[in-house]
Amino acid sequence: MLSAMRTTVTLDADTEQIVRRRMAERQQSVTQALTEAIRDGASAQVGPTPFRMRTFSMGPSRVDLDQARHLSQISRTRNCFAA
């Protein structure tokens, strides 16, 4: 069985508010609220941020995209995209 450890903890103002809110909501002591907050934080699974592709409207197409194959053949023969 685990033994309890008595210690002094200094909390930042924002974390103090979290503990106080938890104490009021759950009618807990400081020790209980702080212990649960630490357990909740330690057990939270933090994964990578999902990739999000930003897209922008480029307006209507200036070319008939139904003719894309034809355009690619023309671009190859004319070397339009050469550096």
N, CA, C and O atoms as CSV, one atom per row, in Angstrom:
chain,resi,resn,atom,element,x,y,z
A,1,MET,N,N,0.828,-1.170,0.000
A,1,MET,CA,C,0.000,0.000,0.000
A,1,MET,C,C,0.880,1.243,0.000
A,1,MET,O,O,1.925,1.287,0.649
A,2,LEU,N,N,0.432,2.250,-0.742
A,2,LEU,CA,C,1.191,3.481,-0.822
A,2,LEU,C,C,0.989,4.318,0.430
A,2,LEU,O,O,-0.107,4.374,0.987
A,3,SER,N,N,2.049,4.958,0.859
A,3,SER,CA,C,1.919,5.841,2.009
A,3,SER,C,C,1.711,7.266,1.519
A,3,SER,O,O,2.098,7.607,0.401
A,4,ALA,N,N,1.113,8.080,2.337
A,4,ALA,CA,C,0.859,9.475,1.985
A,4,ALA,C,C,2.115,10.297,2.231
A,4,ALA,O,O,2.896,10.005,3.137
A,5,MET,N,N,2.300,11.316,1.424
A,5,MET,CA,C,3.433,12.208,1.583
A,5,MET,C,C,2.887,13.591,1.907
A,5,MET,O,O,2.023,14.105,1.196
A,6,ARG,N,N,3.376,14.172,2.945
A,6,ARG,CA,C,2.932,15.513,3.328
A,6,ARG,C,C,3.958,16.498,2.798
A,6,ARG,O,O,5.158,16.347,3.027
A,7,THR,N,N,3.468,17.519,2.079
A,7,THR,CA,C,4.376,18.490,1.487
A,7,THR,C,C,3.679,19.826,1.321
A,7,THR,O,O,2.461,19.927,1.472
A,8,THR,N,N,4.452,20.839,1.014
A,8,THR,CA,C,3.914,22.165,0.717
A,8,THR,C,C,4.004,22.365,-0.789
A,8,THR,O,O,5.038,22.099,-1.401
A,9,VAL,N,N,2.914,22.833,-1.375
A,9,VAL,CA,C,2.870,23.052,-2.817
A,9,VAL,C,C,2.517,24.511,-3.071
A,9,VAL,O,O,1.579,25.038,-2.473
A,10,THR,N,N,3.256,25.158,-3.945
A,10,THR,CA,C,2.942,26.524,-4.356
A,10,THR,C,C,2.314,26.457,-5.740
A,10,THR,O,O,2.928,25.958,-6.683
A,11,LEU,N,N,1.096,26.958,-5.860
A,11,LEU,CA,C,0.368,26.895,-7.125
A,11,LEU,C,C,0.326,28.266,-7.794
A,11,LEU,O,O,0.220,29.292,-7.121
A,12,ASP,N,N,0.409,28.276,-9.107
A,12,ASP,CA,C,0.165,29.504,-9.858
A,12,ASP,C,C,-1.316,29.850,-9.722
A,12,ASP,O,O,-2.129,29.000,-9.359
A,13,ALA,N,N,-1.654,31.087,-10.012
A,13,ALA,CA,C,-3.030,31.556,-9.828
A,13,ALA,C,C,-4.026,30.740,-10.644
A,13,ALA,O,O,-5.113,30.427,-10.158
A,14,ASP,N,N,-3.665,30.391,-11.886
A,14,ASP,CA,C,-4.611,29.648,-12.733
A,14,ASP,C,C,-4.827,28.230,-12.217
A,14,ASP,O,O,-5.951,27.727,-12.244
A,15,THR,N,N,-3.767,27.584,-11.750
A,15,THR,CA,C,-3.936,26.221,-11.230
A,15,THR,C,C,-4.633,26.224,-9.879
A,15,THR,O,O,-5.345,25.279,-9.539
A,16,GLU,N,N,-4.430,27.283,-9.114
A,16,GLU,CA,C,-5.153,27.403,-7.852
A,16,GLU,C,C,-6.654,27.468,-8.113
A,16,GLU,O,O,-7.445,26.862,-7.390
A,17,GLN,N,N,-7.039,28.203,-9.145
A,17,GLN,CA,C,-8.460,28.314,-9.487
A,17,GLN,C,C,-9.028,26.962,-9.921
A,17,GLN,O,O,-10.173,26.639,-9.606
A,18,ILE,N,N,-8.249,26.189,-10.627
A,18,ILE,CA,C,-8.697,24.851,-11.036
A,18,ILE,C,C,-8.967,23.993,-9.801
A,18,ILE,O,O,-9.999,23.329,-9.712
A,19,VAL,N,N,-8.041,24.011,-8.860
A,19,VAL,CA,C,-8.195,23.208,-7.643
A,19,VAL,C,C,-9.378,23.710,-6.824
A,19,VAL,O,O,-10.172,22.913,-6.325
A,20,ARG,N,N,-9.499,25.025,-6.683
A,20,ARG,CA,C,-10.620,25.578,-5.903
A,20,ARG,C,C,-11.964,25.251,-6.552
A,20,ARG,O,O,-12.929,24.928,-5.859
A,21,ARG,N,N,-12.024,25.336,-7.883
A,21,ARG,CA,C,-13.266,25.002,-8.589
A,21,ARG,C,C,-13.621,23.530,-8.376
A,21,ARG,O,O,-14.780,23.184,-8.143
A,22,ARG,N,N,-12.618,22.684,-8.458
A,22,ARG,CA,C,-12.834,21.247,-8.248
A,22,ARG,C,C,-13.296,20.974,-6.818
A,22,ARG,O,O,-14.159,20.126,-6.593
A,23,MET,N,N,-12.722,21.689,-5.857
A,23,MET,CA,C,-13.119,21.525,-4.457
A,23,MET,C,C,-14.595,21.878,-4.273
A,23,MET,O,O,-15.331,21.167,-3.590
A,24,ALA,N,N,-15.015,22.980,-4.888
A,24,ALA,CA,C,-16.400,23.432,-4.737
A,24,ALA,C,C,-17.373,22.498,-5.456
A,24,ALA,O,O,-18.413,22.131,-4.910
A,25,GLU,N,N,-17.023,22.118,-6.683
A,25,GLU,CA,C,-17.920,21.267,-7.484
A,25,GLU,C,C,-18.103,19.890,-6.858
A,25,GLU,O,O,-19.203,19.337,-6.867
A,26,ARG,N,N,-17.033,19.348,-6.320
A,26,ARG,CA,C,-17.072,17.960,-5.838
A,26,ARG,C,C,-17.075,17.856,-4.325
A,26,ARG,O,O,-17.052,16.759,-3.766
A,27,GLN,N,N,-17.104,19.001,-3.670
A,27,GLN,CA,C,-17.082,19.041,-2.207
A,27,GLN,C,C,-15.921,18.201,-1.666
A,27,GLN,O,O,-16.108,17.277,-0.874
A,28,GLN,N,N,-14.726,18.553,-2.121
A,28,GLN,CA,C,-13.521,17.831,-1.739
A,28,GLN,C,C,-12.592,18.731,-0.939
A,28,GLN,O,O,-12.717,19.955,-0.940
A,29,SER,N,N,-11.670,18.091,-0.267
A,29,SER,CA,C,-10.618,18.830,0.417
A,29,SER,C,C,-9.561,19.246,-0.610
A,29,SER,O,O,-9.573,18.787,-1.752
A,30,VAL,N,N,-8.650,20.120,-0.182
A,30,VAL,CA,C,-7.553,20.531,-1.065
A,30,VAL,C,C,-6.758,19.309,-1.501
A,30,VAL,O,O,-6.414,19.174,-2.675
A,31,THR,N,N,-6.470,18.433,-0.569
A,31,THR,CA,C,-5.684,17.235,-0.873
A,31,THR,C,C,-6.376,16.361,-1.911
A,31,THR,O,O,-5.746,15.921,-2.872
A,32,GLN,N,N,-7.659,16.110,-1.722
A,32,GLN,CA,C,-8.394,15.272,-2.675
A,32,GLN,C,C,-8.454,15.925,-4.055
A,32,GLN,O,O,-8.223,15.263,-5.067
A,33,ALA,N,N,-8.763,17.213,-4.097
A,33,ALA,CA,C,-8.890,17.913,-5.381
A,33,ALA,C,C,-7.564,17.946,-6.116
A,33,ALA,O,O,-7.518,17.712,-7.324
A,34,LEU,N,N,-6.485,18.233,-5.403
A,34,LEU,CA,C,-5.167,18.294,-6.026
A,34,LEU,C,C,-4.717,16.917,-6.502
A,34,LEU,O,O,-4.163,16.782,-7.593
A,35,THR,N,N,-4.952,15.912,-5.690
A,35,THR,CA,C,-4.573,14.547,-6.068
A,35,THR,C,C,-5.302,14.106,-7.338
A,35,THR,O,O,-4.690,13.557,-8.254
A,36,GLU,N,N,-6.611,14.351,-7.385
A,36,GLU,CA,C,-7.374,13.968,-8.585
A,36,GLU,C,C,-6.950,14.768,-9.801
A,36,GLU,O,O,-6.874,14.223,-10.902
A,37,ALA,N,N,-6.673,16.050,-9.621
A,37,ALA,CA,C,-6.233,16.876,-10.753
A,37,ALA,C,C,-4.910,16.354,-11.314
A,37,ALA,O,O,-4.724,16.299,-12.529
A,38,ILE,N,N,-4.005,15.977,-10.433
A,38,ILE,CA,C,-2.717,15.421,-10.886
A,38,ILE,C,C,-2.935,14.097,-11.605
A,38,ILE,O,O,-2.346,13.863,-12.660
A,39,ARG,N,N,-3.771,13.232,-11.051
A,39,ARG,CA,C,-4.046,11.942,-11.696
A,39,ARG,C,C,-4.693,12.129,-13.067
A,39,ARG,O,O,-4.326,11.462,-14.035
A,40,ASP,N,N,-5.667,13.052,-13.138
A,40,ASP,CA,C,-6.335,13.308,-14.420
A,40,ASP,C,C,-5.336,13.798,-15.464
A,40,ASP,O,O,-5.353,13.352,-16.611
A,41,GLY,N,N,-4.469,14.716,-15.057
A,41,GLY,CA,C,-3.479,15.247,-15.984
A,41,GLY,C,C,-2.451,14.210,-16.402
A,41,GLY,O,O,-2.036,14.171,-17.560
A,42,ALA,N,N,-2.042,13.371,-15.459
A,42,ALA,CA,C,-1.030,12.357,-15.752
A,42,ALA,C,C,-1.575,11.249,-16.640
A,42,ALA,O,O,-0.831,10.638,-17.407
A,43,SER,N,N,-2.881,10.990,-16.535
A,43,SER,CA,C,-3.447,9.901,-17.329
A,43,SER,C,C,-3.978,10.373,-18.678
A,43,SER,O,O,-4.367,9.553,-19.510
A,44,ALA,N,N,-3.997,11.679,-18.903
A,44,ALA,CA,C,-4.485,12.194,-20.188
A,44,ALA,C,C,-3.521,11.780,-21.284
A,44,ALA,O,O,-2.305,11.920,-21.149
A,45,GLN,N,N,-4.071,11.278,-22.355
A,45,GLN,CA,C,-3.248,10.857,-23.478
A,45,GLN,C,C,-3.092,12.032,-24.434
A,45,GLN,O,O,-4.063,12.524,-25.010
A,46,VAL,N,N,-1.867,12.462,-24.583
A,46,VAL,CA,C,-1.575,13.566,-25.477
A,46,VAL,C,C,-0.989,12.982,-26.753
A,46,VAL,O,O,0.053,12.326,-26.733
A,47,GLY,N,N,-1.665,13.226,-27.843
A,47,GLY,CA,C,-1.192,12.718,-29.118
A,47,GLY,C,C,-0.774,13.860,-30.019
A,47,GLY,O,O,-0.891,15.029,-29.651
A,48,PRO,N,N,-0.292,13.525,-31.185
A,48,PRO,CA,C,0.115,14.575,-32.110
A,48,PRO,C,C,-1.098,15.380,-32.582
A,48,PRO,O,O,-2.212,14.863,-32.658
A,49,THR,N,N,-0.865,16.617,-32.888
A,49,THR,CA,C,-1.921,17.478,-33.412
A,49,THR,C,C,-2.291,17.001,-34.810
A,49,THR,O,O,-1.406,16.794,-35.640
A,50,PRO,N,N,-3.574,16.825,-35.087
A,50,PRO,CA,C,-3.975,16.373,-36.424
A,50,PRO,C,C,-3.535,17.371,-37.496
A,50,PRO,O,O,-3.586,18.584,-37.293
A,51,PHE,N,N,-3.110,16.848,-38.618
A,51,PHE,CA,C,-2.685,17.700,-39.728
A,51,PHE,C,C,-3.904,18.346,-40.363
A,51,PHE,O,O,-4.893,17.668,-40.643
A,52,ARG,N,N,-3.841,19.630,-40.587
A,52,ARG,CA,C,-4.922,20.358,-41.241
A,52,ARG,C,C,-4.336,21.091,-42.442
A,52,ARG,O,O,-3.396,21.874,-42.307
A,53,MET,N,N,-4.897,20.829,-43.603
A,53,MET,CA,C,-4.452,21.502,-44.821
A,53,MET,C,C,-5.272,22.770,-44.989
A,53,MET,O,O,-6.500,22.721,-45.054
A,54,ARG,N,N,-4.594,23.897,-45.057
A,54,ARG,CA,C,-5.293,25.150,-45.296
A,54,ARG,C,C,-5.549,25.283,-46.785
A,54,ARG,O,O,-4.646,25.085,-47.599
A,55,THR,N,N,-6.755,25.612,-47.132
A,55,THR,CA,C,-7.118,25.769,-48.535
A,55,THR,C,C,-7.621,27.185,-48.775
A,55,THR,O,O,-8.104,27.853,-47.861
A,56,PHE,N,N,-7.502,27.616,-49.983
A,56,PHE,CA,C,-7.930,28.952,-50.364
A,56,PHE,C,C,-8.681,28.873,-51.677
A,56,PHE,O,O,-8.363,28.055,-52.540
A,57,SER,N,N,-9.660,29.710,-51.818
A,57,SER,CA,C,-10.388,29.785,-53.076
A,57,SER,C,C,-9.527,30.541,-54.080
A,57,SER,O,O,-9.036,31.632,-53.789
A,58,MET,N,N,-9.349,29.971,-55.241
A,58,MET,CA,C,-8.578,30.626,-56.286
A,58,MET,C,C,-9.502,31.164,-57.375
A,58,MET,O,O,-9.049,31.581,-58.441
A,59,GLY,N,N,-10.778,31.147,-57.096
A,59,GLY,CA,C,-11.739,31.656,-58.066
A,59,GLY,C,C,-12.036,30.605,-59.117
A,59,GLY,O,O,-11.543,29.480,-59.041
A,60,PRO,N,N,-12.838,30.974,-60.091
A,60,PRO,CA,C,-13.178,30.016,-61.142
A,60,PRO,C,C,-11.965,29.702,-62.020
A,60,PRO,O,O,-11.067,30.530,-62.174
A,61,SER,N,N,-11.951,28.515,-62.583
A,61,SER,CA,C,-10.860,28.092,-63.449
A,61,SER,C,C,-10.874,28.912,-64.734
A,61,SER,O,O,-11.935,29.237,-65.267
A,62,ARG,N,N,-9.690,29.238,-65.217
A,62,ARG,CA,C,-9.577,29.985,-66.474
A,62,ARG,C,C,-9.515,29.066,-67.689
A,62,ARG,O,O,-9.597,29.518,-68.831
A,63,VAL,N,N,-9.370,27.779,-67.424
A,63,VAL,CA,C,-9.300,26.811,-68.528
A,63,VAL,C,C,-10.369,25.757,-68.325
A,63,VAL,O,O,-10.840,25.540,-67.208
A,64,ASP,N,N,-10.741,25.115,-69.392
A,64,ASP,CA,C,-11.710,24.021,-69.337
A,64,ASP,C,C,-10.993,22.789,-68.799
A,64,ASP,O,O,-10.181,22.181,-69.498
A,65,LEU,N,N,-11.294,22.423,-67.558
A,65,LEU,CA,C,-10.596,21.306,-66.929
A,65,LEU,C,C,-10.973,19.969,-67.545
A,65,LEU,O,O,-10.290,18.974,-67.304
A,66,ASP,N,N,-12.029,19.917,-68.324
A,66,ASP,CA,C,-12.373,18.696,-69.038
A,66,ASP,C,C,-11.335,18.403,-70.114
A,66,ASP,O,O,-11.231,17.279,-70.606
A,67,GLN,N,N,-10.590,19.402,-70.461
A,67,GLN,CA,C,-9.571,19.237,-71.495
A,67,GLN,C,C,-8.164,19.131,-70.893
A,67,GLN,O,O,-7.181,19.424,-71.573
A,68,ALA,N,N,-8.063,18.728,-69.660
A,68,ALA,CA,C,-6.784,18.679,-68.951
A,68,ALA,C,C,-5.768,17.781,-69.644
A,68,ALA,O,O,-4.582,18.107,-69.699
A,69,ARG,N,N,-6.225,16.661,-70.168
A,69,ARG,CA,C,-5.299,15.747,-70.867
A,69,ARG,C,C,-4.708,16.436,-72.083
A,69,ARG,O,O,-3.506,16.354,-72.334
A,70,HIS,N,N,-5.541,17.097,-72.815
A,70,HIS,CA,C,-5.087,17.817,-74.009
A,70,HIS,C,C,-4.096,18.916,-73.612
A,70,HIS,O,O,-3.077,19.106,-74.275
A,71,LEU,N,N,-4.397,19.629,-72.542
A,71,LEU,CA,C,-3.503,20.693,-72.082
A,71,LEU,C,C,-2.151,20.140,-71.659
A,71,LEU,O,O,-1.121,20.765,-71.912
A,72,SER,N,N,-2.143,18.977,-71.020
A,72,SER,CA,C,-0.862,18.405,-70.592
A,72,SER,C,C,-0.027,17.978,-71.794
A,72,SER,O,O,1.199,18.086,-71.768
A,73,GLN,N,N,-0.678,17.499,-72.835
A,73,GLN,CA,C,0.053,17.118,-74.043
A,73,GLN,C,C,0.638,18.353,-74.730
A,73,GLN,O,O,1.768,18.325,-75.219
A,74,ILE,N,N,-0.135,19.423,-74.762
A,74,ILE,CA,C,0.367,20.665,-75.362
A,74,ILE,C,C,1.544,21.195,-74.556
A,74,ILE,O,O,2.545,21.626,-75.129
A,75,SER,N,N,1.435,21.168,-73.255
A,75,SER,CA,C,2.506,21.708,-72.411
A,75,SER,C,C,3.796,20.906,-72.577
A,75,SER,O,O,4.886,21.473,-72.499
A,76,ARG,N,N,3.687,19.595,-72.806
A,76,ARG,CA,C,4.888,18.780,-73.029
A,76,ARG,C,C,5.550,19.130,-74.356
A,76,ARG,O,O,6.775,19.213,-74.439
A,77,THR,N,N,4.756,19.330,-75.373
A,77,THR,CA,C,5.336,19.603,-76.679
A,77,THR,C,C,5.899,21.010,-76.759
A,77,THR,O,O,6.867,21.247,-77.481
A,78,ARG,N,N,5.314,21.937,-76.034
A,78,ARG,CA,C,5.785,23.322,-76.067
A,78,ARG,C,C,6.773,23.629,-74.933
A,78,ARG,O,O,7.367,24.706,-74.891
A,79,ASN,N,N,6.935,22.684,-74.033
A,79,ASN,CA,C,7.829,22.858,-72.890
A,79,ASN,C,C,7.493,24.126,-72.109
A,79,ASN,O,O,8.378,24.912,-71.772
A,80,CYS,N,N,6.196,24.315,-71.825
A,80,CYS,CA,C,5.698,25.511,-71.157
A,80,CYS,C,C,6.189,25.647,-69.729
A,80,CYS,O,O,6.308,26.761,-69.219
A,81,PHE,N,N,6.472,24.550,-69.089
A,81,PHE,CA,C,6.813,24.598,-67.675
A,81,PHE,C,C,8.304,24.432,-67.433
A,81,PHE,O,O,8.708,24.098,-66.319
A,82,ALA,N,N,9.104,24.650,-68.416
A,82,ALA,CA,C,10.549,24.510,-68.250
A,82,ALA,C,C,11.077,25.623,-67.347
A,82,ALA,O,O,10.580,26.748,-67.373
A,83,ALA,N,N,12.066,25.299,-66.569
A,83,ALA,CA,C,12.635,26.289,-65.634
A,83,ALA,C,C,13.484,27.301,-66.350
A,83,ALA,O,O,14.037,28.201,-65.718
